């Protein structure tokens, strides 16, 4: 198992409450997320964990993304997109993954 030495940039689009979220942290030794309840701090951690699972070999979309992970975006055909740029042992790597919604997808409502 190998971990990133330094995350330089992290981008999330249409994942839970995050739309077009970018965290450019190149050049910083650490980052602290501060915000009110519901701002997306936990969701940032969930998105990073999702990328970790993929890096460790999880490849079944159903075990990575569920209906609750899709944002309430008005752009229904826009995929969930995760991008990360990281430095590992002095080399810089960029990874990107997109999860598209099935044709005719409708968000399941929890109300009776």
N, C-alpha and C positions, 0 to 999 in steps of 0.2 A: 504494500500500500504506500502511495506517495502523495504528499500534500504540496500545494503551491508554496513557493517561497514568498512571493508577493503578488497579491491581486492588484492589477493596475487600473482596470476598468470593469465595471459590471453594468449590464443593461437588461432591463425587463420590460416587456410590452404585453399587455392584455393578460396578465396573470393576477388573479384575485383582484385586489384594489389598485394594482400598479399598472398604469398606462404611460408608456414612454418615459419610464424611470431610468435615469442614468446616474451612476455613482463613479465619477472619475477620481480615483485615489492614487494615481501614479505619483511617486515621490514622497508619499506619506508612510511613516512606519506603522501607523495604526489609524483606525477610524472609529468614531463613536456616533451612533445614530440616536438622535434625540427627537422626540415628537410627542404629540398628544395621542391619546388612545384612538385607535382606528386609523392612524396615519400611514401604517404599512411597515413598521419596524419588524414585526414578526414575519410578515410576508417576505421581506428581503431575505431573512434567514431561511425560510422555507424554499425560496427559489435557489439559494446557494446549496441547500441540502439536496434539492432535486438534481442539480448538476453533479454533486458528489456521488449520488446513486448511479447516475449514468456513467461516470468515470470508473466506478467500481464494477461495472458490467451489467447493471439492470437495463434491459432493453424492451421490456413489455410496457407499452404505453399505458395500459390499464392499471398497472401498479405504480405509475409515476404521476399521472394526471387524472383527475376525476371531474365530474360535472361542477363541483363547487370551486374548482380552480379557474374556471372560465370567468373573465371579468364581465361586468354588465355593460360592456362597451356597445355603443350604437353601431359600430362597424362589425356586423355579425360575421363577415367573411374574413376578418383579420385574424391571423394565427397568433397563438401564444409564442412569444419569441424571447429566448434567453441568450445573452452573449457574455462572454467573459474573456478578458485578456489578462494573462498571468505570466509572471517570470518564474522560471524553474531552472535552477542551476545556471543562471546567467543568460539563458535563452528565453525569448518572448514567444508565447503561444497564444493564438486567438481561437476560440471555439464559439460556435453558434449553432443553435438548434431551434426549430420551429415546429409547433404542434398545430395542425390545421383542424378546424371544426368540420365534422361530417356535413355533407350536403343535406339541407333541410333540418339541421340541428335546431332544437328549441330548448331553451333552458327549462329545467324541471322546476316547477313552482312548489314551495313548501306549504303554501296556504291551502286550507280546506276548500 
